[in-house]
Amino acid sequence: MIKLRVTPLNIVGAIGLGLMVTGLFSEKSTAPGQINFSGFYLLILGCLVLVTFVTDLIFRFTLKDIKRIWMVELLFIVIAAILMLILQKLV
């Protein structure tokens, strides 16, 4: 039986995949409050899902304890979010 372990990067990947599927199948309208997904945005979202999947696999193979995996992955997500905010302020 496969042992399913939920990790923070799995959650981020699932949210990204859900947003990507929603963007692919949603109607292209300009209603207020609705996000208009462009092709480039969907490409970036797809890359995010791929990177989270690969980094989750790397962390799972290098760390065996689930508590350490959670700590390292949460730290990875926080650092990535801080770097994204810094890059947005610079541009």
N, C-alpha and C positions, 0 to 999 in steps of 0.2 A: 504494500500500500504506500502511496506517495504521501510524504509528510508535507503538508501545506503550511508555510510560514509567511504570515503577512508582515511586510516591512514598509517603512515610510516611502521608499522608492517605488514599491508596488502600488501604493496608494496614489502617488504623483503620476505614475505611468497610466493608471486606470483613468484618472481624471483627464489627463492629456488625450488619451485614446477616445474617451467619451466626447470631449470637445471637438476632436478631429472628425469623428463620425457625424456629430451634430452639424458641423460646418459643411461637410460633404453633402448631406441630405436636406439641409434647410433651404427654404426659398430665399432667393436673393432679393430682399426688399430693404427699403430705407426707412422703415418705421422707427419712431423714436424709442430708444431703449433697447433696440435689437442690434446685436453685433453683426457686422458684415464681414464674413470670412473671405479674404482674398486667397488666391492660389499660393502666394508667397507665405502668408500666415499659416496656411495648412502645411506647407513644406517645413516651416520652422517647428510647428507642432509635431509633425512626424519625426523630425530629428530629435526632438525632446523625448518622445516616447522611446526611440531607439537607444538614446544615450542612457536613459534611466534603466532600461532593461539590461544593457551591457554592464553598467556600473553595479547594479544589484547583483548580477551574477559574479562579478569580480569580488564584491564584498562578501558574498556567501561562501565562495571558495577559499578566501583568505581568512575569514573569521568564522569560527564554529559556534560560538556562544551567541544566542539570540539577543541577549541584553547588549552585548558589544555591537552587534550589527545595528540595533536600533539607535544606539548612541552615535556611532560613526555616520550612519546614513542621515540622521537628523542634523548633525553637524555639517555634513556635505550639503544638504538642502539649504541650511541657513547661510552658509558661505556663498553658495551659488546665488541666492536671493540678494544678499548684500552686494555682490559683484554686479548683478544686473542693475540694481538701483544706482550704484556708482557710475556705471557706464551710461545709464539714461541721463544722469545729471551732467555728464561730460559732453554729450552729443547735443 
